[in-house]
Amino acid sequence: MRWVALTLLLAAPASAMTLRYAVVVGNNTQADGSMPPLRHAEAEATRLGERLHTHARFSSERLVVLTAPSRVELFRAVETVAA
């Protein structure tokens, strides 16, 4: 499966303070090598994470940026952020 730049946003129910969560994933290569590698997906994921933190004020505890993660790492990150 190819992860170009996936952003998963989970928002809490509307209240006085809204909590936002993000898992940003970038992967330049496909695990089985059946497609040519991308050039910028991992760097773009990193930049998106930085911008979510600085401009959109995502808390670092609720923001995870992964580059070239394994399937297990991806699922763990989603579980951690959603907990």
Steps between C-alpha positions, in 0.01 A plus 500: 500500500636841412481786746564829329388742766209387706355721763260350743314756705283399791303780661343486842133593540429874488566670830663813637838350417533280193773239507646413161714199414715426195707214369697613195670232291743532211666209323716532190509129418251218467578191708496261206687737267239464227488875438779754460589689818360843572736788560334727750231316697705458818627860497149630432357299789765648729424855382125444538554382857708808577232727357221326690697559818606861438213646298200284585615463863475123518636381833820294470334235718223465241710519185707214362709521182625174351735457207526159338328321789428132517138392519545428871649846564209663318236313700682572827513871421127512427426312824728731699347819364144370536553387863 
